[in-house]
Amino acid sequence: MSKIAKNMVCLWYDGSAEEITDPDPAAAKRAFNAMMTMRKIDIAMIEAARRG
């Protein structure tokens, strides 16, 4: 069985990072901090964190 690298590129990522590059620094920070706690990325939770 092969090991998966921790920094493996996500194949579904479309290049859009609008949640963590929001012009509102507080919203971007909330989204980024939420994302950094996730083992698997949950877009709905990131969007909810961004909204506050």
Beta strands, then each sheet from edge to edge (+ up, - down):
end
